Amino acid sequence: MTDPSLLLPAWDPIPLPAPVGLFKFLHVLTLTLHFGALQLLLGGLALSTLWNLAGSLLKSEGATQASGLVVRKLSIVTTYVINFGVPPLLFSQILYGRALYTSSVLMGAWWISVVFLVMAAYALLYRMAKLAELNRTWWPLGILAFALFAVVGRLFSTNMTLMLTPEVWKAMYAATASGIHLPPYDPTVWPRFAVIFLGAASLGALGTSLWSGLSSAPETGRVFLRRWSAISATVCLPLLAAAGWWAYSMQPDSVRVGLATPLNHLLTQAWLGALALAFSAAVGLLATAKSRSLWIPSLGAVAAFAATALWTTLRDIVRDLTLRPKGLDVWASPVHANWLVVGIFLASLVGGIALVVWLLVVVHRAAPLEKIHV
């Protein structure tokens, strides 16, 4: 087998304009925001589709109201998923471009298809919201939209795994240079995939419960949304912890040894602690389904975000531990700091996040269209 380090492109002749640690921090921060929005999108889409189906089959007013309440917000959430997804992808290219560019080219046809798959799913969300406004059934479109997003997630997981396995690049390119073939099966792909989707069904469900506090939410739908979001989180959080163990057990020996250091062990325990807190919030949410208070949903959302941040950090550590023996030590990247540019960028980042928070507050407080009198 060819030495994987011989297949990696040379270092970029332009050094990094800031320390590696700063780029790593920004990468984890922005990726956490992306994963948080992604979990809210996938969790909200899966739950609202099931509720719309239940409302159609069982003639449940609460299920129909809850599904419409959620689906009308998903196009907005998708906007944040896409925009929060751009910065971490760029930071990944800065730090891991030697591997990520190669893996993206090797599966290039599939990688480009992501744009069109997302556009199709995005269009379906708008159509579903319109049908919900007309009080018409839309769950078949929800299944299709979820399937499209699932394919996108599978392609991202495949690419992010392929970049960690330069030992298979030569055989892939020898088979075809057209980018139409996916890489051979890797035992870590499905565990990574499972963590994201179970995170959506549990952590994303806790975020969905916050929509029960909307002033436009009808009482029956509000209670239904709150109760069944809690049930989804309660059922899926233990499965998420199991998926995390599955992902760990599928790692190479060198990675598992690296994760056994005191700091990494502490991060793992903190992630499990955040899941336990989220589970407690889900149980409390279920017990107070008829309450209008948002304290418990807010606690659950905070715990969900903390769990997402910790998992994202561990994911980044696993990437470094996997690539280092194969010749890519990101911490050895050449650096020539340009602090003026870094300062301008950080100021723009803080301003952008503040603007996003303001937009979220405005959307939350916006009156329904039927209450606006011209």
NUBAVEX-806908 format. One record per residue (C-alpha): residue in one letter; residue number from 0; y, x, z. Coordinates in nm, 2 decimals. Layout:
<lumfi "A",NUM,<Y,X,Z>>
...
% end
This chain:
<lumfi "M",0,<0.00,0.00,0.00>>
<lumfi "T",1,<0.35,0.12,-0.09>>
<lumfi "D",2,<0.56,0.23,0.21>>
<lumfi "P",3,<0.80,-0.07,0.26>>
<lumfi "S",4,<1.09,0.16,0.34>>
<lumfi "L",5,<1.07,0.30,-0.02>>
<lumfi "L",6,<1.13,-0.05,-0.16>>
<lumfi "L",7,<1.45,-0.11,0.03>>
<lumfi "P",8,<1.77,-0.06,-0.17>>
<lumfi "A",9,<2.00,0.23,-0.06>>
<lumfi "W",10,<2.28,0.17,0.19>>
<lumfi "D",11,<2.60,0.01,0.04>>
<lumfi "P",12,<2.84,0.29,-0.03>>
<lumfi "I",13,<3.12,0.08,0.14>>
<lumfi "P",14,<3.07,0.11,0.52>>
<lumfi "L",15,<3.10,-0.19,0.75>>
<lumfi "P",16,<3.47,-0.27,0.84>>
<lumfi "A",17,<3.38,-0.35,1.20>>
<lumfi "P",18,<3.12,-0.24,1.46>>
<lumfi "V",19,<2.77,-0.38,1.40>>
<lumfi "G",20,<2.78,-0.55,1.74>>
<lumfi "L",21,<3.08,-0.76,1.64>>
<lumfi "F",22,<2.91,-0.88,1.32>>
<lumfi "K",23,<2.60,-0.96,1.51>>
<lumfi "F",24,<2.79,-1.17,1.76>>
<lumfi "L",25,<2.98,-1.36,1.49>>
<lumfi "H",26,<2.65,-1.41,1.30>>
<lumfi "V",27,<2.48,-1.56,1.60>>
<lumfi "L",28,<2.78,-1.77,1.69>>
<lumfi "T",29,<2.83,-1.92,1.35>>
<lumfi "L",30,<2.45,-1.97,1.30>>
<lumfi "T",31,<2.43,-2.16,1.63>>
<lumfi "L",32,<2.71,-2.39,1.50>>
<lumfi "H",33,<2.52,-2.44,1.18>>
<lumfi "F",34,<2.19,-2.50,1.35>>
<lumfi "G",35,<2.35,-2.75,1.59>>
<lumfi "A",36,<2.50,-2.95,1.30>>
<lumfi "L",37,<2.17,-2.92,1.11>>
<lumfi "Q",38,<1.97,-3.06,1.40>>
<lumfi "L",39,<2.21,-3.34,1.44>>
<lumfi "L",40,<2.18,-3.42,1.07>>
<lumfi "L",41,<1.80,-3.41,1.05>>
<lumfi "G",42,<1.75,-3.58,1.38>>
<lumfi "G",43,<2.00,-3.85,1.30>>
<lumfi "L",44,<1.85,-3.90,0.95>>
<lumfi "A",45,<1.49,-3.92,1.08>>
<lumfi "L",46,<1.57,-4.16,1.36>>
<lumfi "S",47,<1.81,-4.39,1.17>>
<lumfi "T",48,<1.55,-4.42,0.88>>
<lumfi "L",49,<1.28,-4.51,1.13>>
<lumfi "W",50,<1.51,-4.76,1.30>>
<lumfi "N",51,<1.61,-4.92,0.97>>
<lumfi "L",52,<1.24,-4.95,0.88>>
<lumfi "A",53,<1.17,-5.11,1.22>>
<lumfi "G",54,<1.47,-5.34,1.18>>
<lumfi "S",55,<1.34,-5.45,0.84>>
<lumfi "L",56,<0.98,-5.51,0.94>>
<lumfi "L",57,<1.03,-5.64,1.29>>
<lumfi "K",58,<1.36,-5.82,1.24>>
<lumfi "S",59,<1.51,-5.61,1.52>>
<lumfi "E",60,<1.89,-5.66,1.54>>
<lumfi "G",61,<1.92,-5.36,1.77>>
<lumfi "A",62,<1.73,-5.13,1.54>>
<lumfi "T",63,<1.93,-5.24,1.24>>
<lumfi "Q",64,<2.26,-5.19,1.42>>
<lumfi "A",65,<2.17,-4.85,1.56>>
<lumfi "S",66,<2.05,-4.73,1.22>>
<lumfi "G",67,<2.37,-4.83,1.05>>
<lumfi "L",68,<2.58,-4.68,1.33>>
<lumfi "V",69,<2.41,-4.34,1.28>>
<lumfi "V",70,<2.37,-4.33,0.90>>
<lumfi "R",71,<2.74,-4.39,0.85>>
<lumfi "K",72,<2.82,-4.07,1.03>>
<lumfi "L",73,<2.57,-3.84,0.85>>
<lumfi "S",74,<2.78,-3.76,0.54>>
<lumfi "I",75,<3.04,-3.62,0.78>>
<lumfi "V",76,<2.78,-3.42,0.97>>
<lumfi "T",77,<2.65,-3.28,0.64>>
<lumfi "T",78,<3.00,-3.15,0.57>>
<lumfi "Y",79,<2.98,-2.95,0.89>>
<lumfi "V",80,<2.62,-2.83,0.81>>
<lumfi "I",81,<2.73,-2.69,0.48>>
<lumfi "N",82,<3.06,-2.53,0.60>>
<lumfi "F",83,<2.91,-2.39,0.91>>
<lumfi "G",84,<2.62,-2.25,0.70>>
<lumfi "V",85,<2.84,-2.03,0.48>>
<lumfi "P",86,<2.97,-1.78,0.74>>
<lumfi "P",87,<2.62,-1.69,0.89>>
<lumfi "L",88,<2.49,-1.65,0.54>>
<lumfi "L",89,<2.77,-1.41,0.46>>
<lumfi "F",90,<2.72,-1.22,0.78>>
<lumfi "S",91,<2.35,-1.19,0.70>>
<lumfi "Q",92,<2.44,-1.04,0.36>>
<lumfi "I",93,<2.67,-0.79,0.53>>
<lumfi "L",94,<2.41,-0.68,0.78>>
<lumfi "Y",95,<2.08,-0.73,0.60>>
<lumfi "G",96,<2.19,-0.73,0.23>>
<lumfi "R",97,<1.94,-0.46,0.15>>
<lumfi "A",98,<1.66,-0.70,0.22>>
<lumfi "L",99,<1.82,-1.05,0.18>>
<lumfi "Y",100,<1.96,-0.98,-0.18>>
<lumfi "T",101,<1.61,-0.86,-0.29>>
<lumfi "S",102,<1.42,-1.16,-0.14>>
<lumfi "S",103,<1.67,-1.40,-0.29>>
<lumfi "V",104,<1.63,-1.26,-0.64>>
<lumfi "L",105,<1.25,-1.25,-0.62>>
<lumfi "M",106,<1.25,-1.63,-0.56>>
<lumfi "G",107,<1.58,-1.68,-0.75>>
<lumfi "A",108,<1.49,-2.00,-0.93>>
<lumfi "W",109,<1.39,-2.17,-0.61>>
<lumfi "W",110,<1.69,-2.03,-0.43>>
<lumfi "I",111,<1.93,-2.16,-0.69>>
<lumfi "S",112,<1.76,-2.50,-0.67>>
<lumfi "V",113,<1.89,-2.54,-0.31>>
<lumfi "V",114,<2.24,-2.63,-0.44>>
<lumfi "F",115,<2.11,-2.92,-0.65>>
<lumfi "L",116,<1.87,-3.04,-0.38>>
<lumfi "V",117,<2.15,-3.06,-0.13>>
<lumfi "M",118,<2.38,-3.23,-0.37>>
<lumfi "A",119,<2.11,-3.50,-0.44>>
<lumfi "A",120,<2.04,-3.55,-0.07>>
<lumfi "Y",121,<2.42,-3.57,0.00>>
<lumfi "A",122,<2.46,-3.84,-0.26>>
<lumfi "L",123,<2.18,-4.04,-0.11>>
<lumfi "L",124,<2.36,-4.03,0.23>>
<lumfi "Y",125,<2.67,-4.19,0.08>>
<lumfi "R",126,<2.45,-4.46,-0.09>>
<lumfi "M",127,<2.27,-4.53,0.24>>
<lumfi "A",128,<2.60,-4.56,0.43>>
<lumfi "K",129,<2.72,-4.81,0.17>>
<lumfi "L",130,<2.40,-5.02,0.19>>
<lumfi "A",131,<2.43,-5.01,0.57>>
<lumfi "E",132,<2.78,-5.15,0.54>>
<lumfi "L",133,<2.65,-5.43,0.33>>
<lumfi "N",134,<2.37,-5.49,0.59>>
<lumfi "R",135,<2.10,-5.42,0.33>>
<lumfi "T",136,<1.78,-5.22,0.37>>
<lumfi "W",137,<1.80,-4.85,0.28>>
<lumfi "W",138,<1.51,-4.68,0.46>>
<lumfi "P",139,<1.33,-4.58,0.13>>
<lumfi "L",140,<1.64,-4.37,0.04>>
<lumfi "G",141,<1.63,-4.22,0.39>>
<lumfi "I",142,<1.28,-4.10,0.34>>
<lumfi "L",143,<1.38,-3.94,0.01>>
<lumfi "A",144,<1.69,-3.78,0.16>>
<lumfi "F",145,<1.48,-3.64,0.45>>
<lumfi "A",146,<1.22,-3.50,0.20>>
<lumfi "L",147,<1.49,-3.33,0.00>>
<lumfi "F",148,<1.64,-3.17,0.31>>
<lumfi "A",149,<1.29,-3.07,0.43>>
<lumfi "V",150,<1.23,-2.89,0.10>>
<lumfi "V",151,<1.57,-2.71,0.14>>
<lumfi "G",152,<1.47,-2.61,0.49>>
<lumfi "R",153,<1.13,-2.48,0.37>>
<lumfi "L",154,<1.30,-2.27,0.10>>
<lumfi "F",155,<1.54,-2.12,0.35>>
<lumfi "S",156,<1.26,-2.05,0.59>>
<lumfi "T",157,<1.06,-1.89,0.31>>
<lumfi "N",158,<1.35,-1.67,0.20>>
<lumfi "M",159,<1.44,-1.56,0.55>>
<lumfi "T",160,<1.07,-1.47,0.60>>
<lumfi "L",161,<1.04,-1.29,0.26>>
<lumfi "M",162,<1.33,-1.06,0.35>>
<lumfi "L",163,<1.12,-0.94,0.65>>
<lumfi "T",164,<0.82,-0.85,0.43>>
<lumfi "P",165,<0.92,-0.58,0.17>>
<lumfi "E",166,<0.56,-0.49,0.15>>
<lumfi "V",167,<0.50,-0.79,-0.08>>
<lumfi "W",168,<0.80,-0.75,-0.30>>
<lumfi "K",169,<0.63,-0.51,-0.55>>
<lumfi "A",170,<0.34,-0.75,-0.62>>
<lumfi "M",171,<0.58,-1.05,-0.66>>
<lumfi "Y",172,<0.79,-0.87,-0.91>>
<lumfi "A",173,<0.48,-0.74,-1.10>>
<lumfi "A",174,<0.36,-1.10,-1.12>>
<lumfi "T",175,<0.69,-1.23,-1.27>>
<lumfi "A",176,<1.05,-1.13,-1.28>>
<lumfi "S",177,<1.17,-1.48,-1.34>>
<lumfi "G",178,<1.19,-1.59,-0.98>>
<lumfi "I",179,<0.98,-1.90,-1.02>>
<lumfi "H",180,<0.70,-1.80,-0.78>>
<lumfi "L",181,<0.71,-1.83,-0.41>>
<lumfi "P",182,<0.58,-1.54,-0.19>>
<lumfi "P",183,<0.22,-1.54,-0.06>>
<lumfi "Y",184,<0.16,-1.73,0.26>>
<lumfi "D",185,<0.31,-1.57,0.58>>
<lumfi "P",186,<0.18,-1.69,0.92>>
<lumfi "T",187,<0.53,-1.70,1.06>>
<lumfi "V",188,<0.68,-1.95,0.81>>
<lumfi "W",189,<0.54,-2.27,0.94>>
<lumfi "P",190,<0.61,-2.19,1.31>>
<lumfi "R",191,<0.97,-2.12,1.22>>
<lumfi "F",192,<0.99,-2.44,1.02>>
<lumfi "A",193,<0.84,-2.64,1.31>>
<lumfi "V",194,<1.09,-2.51,1.56>>
<lumfi "I",195,<1.38,-2.63,1.34>>
<lumfi "F",196,<1.24,-2.98,1.27>>
<lumfi "L",197,<1.12,-3.04,1.63>>
<lumfi "G",198,<1.46,-2.91,1.74>>
<lumfi "A",199,<1.61,-3.18,1.53>>
<lumfi "A",200,<1.38,-3.45,1.67>>
<lumfi "S",201,<1.46,-3.35,2.03>>
<lumfi "L",202,<1.79,-3.16,2.06>>
<lumfi "G",203,<1.94,-3.34,1.76>>
<lumfi "A",204,<1.84,-3.67,1.91>>
<lumfi "L",205,<2.03,-3.59,2.23>>
<lumfi "G",206,<2.34,-3.52,2.01>>
<lumfi "T",207,<2.28,-3.85,1.84>>
<lumfi "S",208,<2.29,-4.03,2.17>>
<lumfi "L",209,<2.66,-3.95,2.19>>
<lumfi "W",210,<2.73,-4.20,1.92>>
<lumfi "S",211,<2.64,-4.47,2.16>>
<lumfi "G",212,<2.99,-4.41,2.31>>
<lumfi "L",213,<3.17,-4.52,1.99>>
<lumfi "S",214,<3.41,-4.81,2.05>>
<lumfi "S",215,<3.28,-4.97,1.72>>
<lumfi "A",216,<2.92,-4.97,1.85>>
<lumfi "P",217,<2.78,-5.32,1.90>>
<lumfi "E",218,<2.62,-5.37,2.24>>
<lumfi "T",219,<2.26,-5.43,2.12>>
<lumfi "G",220,<2.27,-5.14,1.88>>
<lumfi "R",221,<2.43,-4.91,2.14>>
<lumfi "V",222,<2.16,-4.97,2.39>>
<lumfi "F",223,<1.89,-4.93,2.13>>
<lumfi "L",224,<2.03,-4.60,2.01>>
<lumfi "R",225,<2.06,-4.46,2.36>>
<lumfi "R",226,<1.71,-4.56,2.46>>
<lumfi "W",227,<1.53,-4.45,2.15>>
<lumfi "S",228,<1.72,-4.12,2.12>>
<lumfi "A",229,<1.61,-4.05,2.47>>
<lumfi "I",230,<1.24,-4.14,2.39>>
<lumfi "S",231,<1.25,-3.91,2.08>>
<lumfi "A",232,<1.39,-3.62,2.29>>
<lumfi "T",233,<1.14,-3.68,2.58>>
<lumfi "V",234,<0.84,-3.68,2.34>>
<lumfi "C",235,<0.95,-3.38,2.12>>
<lumfi "L",236,<1.09,-3.14,2.37>>
<lumfi "P",237,<0.75,-3.03,2.50>>
<lumfi "L",238,<0.64,-3.00,2.14>>
<lumfi "L",239,<0.94,-2.78,2.07>>
<lumfi "A",240,<0.84,-2.55,2.35>>
<lumfi "A",241,<0.49,-2.53,2.21>>
<lumfi "A",242,<0.63,-2.45,1.87>>
<lumfi "G",243,<0.83,-2.17,2.02>>
<lumfi "W",244,<0.51,-2.02,2.17>>
<lumfi "W",245,<0.34,-2.07,1.83>>
<lumfi "A",246,<0.62,-1.87,1.66>>
<lumfi "Y",247,<0.58,-1.60,1.92>>
<lumfi "S",248,<0.21,-1.58,1.89>>
<lumfi "M",249,<0.23,-1.54,1.51>>
<lumfi "Q",250,<0.45,-1.23,1.53>>
<lumfi "P",251,<0.32,-0.88,1.47>>
<lumfi "D",252,<0.21,-0.68,1.78>>
<lumfi "S",253,<0.53,-0.46,1.75>>
<lumfi "V",254,<0.75,-0.76,1.77>>
<lumfi "R",255,<0.57,-0.91,2.07>>
<lumfi "V",256,<0.59,-0.58,2.25>>
<lumfi "G",257,<0.97,-0.57,2.18>>
<lumfi "L",258,<1.01,-0.92,2.31>>
<lumfi "A",259,<0.85,-0.82,2.64>>
<lumfi "T",260,<1.15,-0.61,2.75>>
<lumfi "P",261,<1.33,-0.74,3.06>>
<lumfi "L",262,<1.64,-0.86,2.87>>
<lumfi "N",263,<1.44,-1.04,2.60>>
<lumfi "H",264,<1.21,-1.19,2.86>>
<lumfi "L",265,<1.51,-1.32,3.04>>
<lumfi "L",266,<1.65,-1.48,2.72>>
<lumfi "T",267,<1.31,-1.65,2.67>>
<lumfi "Q",268,<1.31,-1.79,3.02>>
<lumfi "A",269,<1.67,-1.91,2.97>>
<lumfi "W",270,<1.57,-2.09,2.66>>
<lumfi "L",271,<1.29,-2.26,2.84>>
<lumfi "G",272,<1.53,-2.35,3.12>>
<lumfi "A",273,<1.77,-2.50,2.87>>
<lumfi "L",274,<1.49,-2.71,2.73>>
<lumfi "A",275,<1.40,-2.82,3.08>>
<lumfi "L",276,<1.76,-2.93,3.14>>
<lumfi "A",277,<1.76,-3.11,2.81>>
<lumfi "F",278,<1.44,-3.29,2.91>>
<lumfi "S",279,<1.59,-3.39,3.24>>
<lumfi "A",280,<1.90,-3.53,3.06>>
<lumfi "A",281,<1.67,-3.72,2.82>>
<lumfi "V",282,<1.48,-3.88,3.11>>
<lumfi "G",283,<1.81,-3.97,3.28>>
<lumfi "L",284,<1.94,-4.11,2.95>>
<lumfi "L",285,<1.63,-4.33,2.92>>
<lumfi "A",286,<1.68,-4.46,3.28>>
<lumfi "T",287,<2.04,-4.55,3.21>>
<lumfi "A",288,<2.00,-4.69,2.86>>
<lumfi "K",289,<2.24,-4.98,2.93>>
<lumfi "S",290,<2.51,-4.77,3.09>>
<lumfi "R",291,<2.83,-4.69,2.89>>
<lumfi "S",292,<2.89,-4.36,3.07>>
<lumfi "L",293,<2.87,-4.05,2.85>>
<lumfi "W",294,<2.81,-3.81,3.13>>
<lumfi "I",295,<2.43,-3.79,3.08>>
<lumfi "P",296,<2.45,-3.78,2.69>>
<lumfi "S",297,<2.71,-3.51,2.72>>
<lumfi "L",298,<2.49,-3.31,2.96>>
<lumfi "G",299,<2.20,-3.34,2.72>>
<lumfi "A",300,<2.42,-3.23,2.42>>
<lumfi "V",301,<2.54,-2.92,2.62>>
<lumfi "A",302,<2.19,-2.83,2.71>>
<lumfi "A",303,<2.08,-2.88,2.35>>
<lumfi "F",304,<2.36,-2.65,2.23>>
<lumfi "A",305,<2.27,-2.39,2.49>>
<lumfi "A",306,<1.90,-2.40,2.39>>
<lumfi "T",307,<2.00,-2.36,2.02>>
<lumfi "A",308,<2.22,-2.06,2.10>>
<lumfi "L",309,<1.95,-1.89,2.30>>
<lumfi "W",310,<1.69,-1.96,2.03>>
<lumfi "T",311,<1.92,-1.82,1.76>>
<lumfi "T",312,<1.97,-1.51,1.96>>
<lumfi "L",313,<1.60,-1.46,2.00>>
<lumfi "R",314,<1.55,-1.52,1.63>>
<lumfi "D",315,<1.80,-1.25,1.55>>
<lumfi "I",316,<1.62,-1.01,1.79>>
<lumfi "V",317,<1.29,-1.09,1.62>>
<lumfi "R",318,<1.44,-1.01,1.28>>
<lumfi "D",319,<1.56,-0.66,1.40>>
<lumfi "L",320,<1.22,-0.59,1.56>>
<lumfi "T",321,<1.04,-0.68,1.24>>
<lumfi "L",322,<1.26,-0.48,1.00>>
<lumfi "R",323,<1.31,-0.17,1.21>>
<lumfi "P",324,<0.95,-0.03,1.15>>
<lumfi "K",325,<0.99,-0.10,0.78>>
<lumfi "G",326,<1.29,0.12,0.74>>
<lumfi "L",327,<1.59,-0.11,0.80>>
<lumfi "D",328,<1.76,-0.05,1.13>>
<lumfi "V",329,<2.08,-0.26,1.11>>
<lumfi "W",330,<2.23,-0.07,1.41>>
<lumfi "A",331,<2.23,0.25,1.20>>
<lumfi "S",332,<2.46,0.10,0.94>>
<lumfi "P",333,<2.76,0.32,0.85>>
<lumfi "V",334,<3.08,0.18,1.00>>
<lumfi "H",335,<3.45,0.25,0.93>>
<lumfi "A",336,<3.64,0.00,1.14>>
<lumfi "N",337,<3.96,-0.16,0.99>>
<lumfi "W",338,<4.10,-0.34,1.30>>
<lumfi "L",339,<4.39,-0.50,1.11>>
<lumfi "V",340,<4.15,-0.69,0.89>>
<lumfi "V",341,<3.92,-0.77,1.18>>
<lumfi "G",342,<4.22,-0.91,1.38>>
<lumfi "I",343,<4.33,-1.13,1.09>>
<lumfi "F",344,<3.97,-1.25,1.05>>
<lumfi "L",345,<3.92,-1.33,1.42>>
<lumfi "A",346,<4.25,-1.52,1.44>>
<lumfi "S",347,<4.15,-1.72,1.13>>
<lumfi "L",348,<3.81,-1.79,1.29>>
<lumfi "V",349,<3.96,-1.92,1.62>>
<lumfi "G",350,<4.21,-2.13,1.43>>
<lumfi "G",351,<3.94,-2.27,1.21>>
<lumfi "I",352,<3.72,-2.37,1.50>>
<lumfi "A",353,<4.02,-2.53,1.68>>
<lumfi "L",354,<4.09,-2.73,1.36>>
<lumfi "V",355,<3.73,-2.84,1.34>>
<lumfi "V",356,<3.74,-2.96,1.70>>
<lumfi "W",357,<4.06,-3.15,1.63>>
<lumfi "L",358,<3.90,-3.32,1.33>>
<lumfi "L",359,<3.60,-3.42,1.53>>
<lumfi "V",360,<3.83,-3.58,1.79>>
<lumfi "V",361,<4.02,-3.76,1.52>>
<lumfi "V",362,<3.70,-3.89,1.37>>
<lumfi "H",363,<3.57,-4.00,1.71>>
<lumfi "R",364,<3.89,-4.19,1.79>>
<lumfi "A",365,<3.94,-4.35,1.44>>
<lumfi "A",366,<3.94,-4.73,1.44>>
<lumfi "P",367,<3.69,-4.90,1.22>>
<lumfi "L",368,<3.83,-5.02,0.88>>
<lumfi "E",369,<3.80,-5.39,0.97>>
<lumfi "K",370,<4.03,-5.33,1.27>>
<lumfi "I",371,<4.31,-5.18,1.06>>
<lumfi "H",372,<4.58,-5.43,0.96>>
<lumfi "V",373,<4.81,-5.35,0.68>>
% end
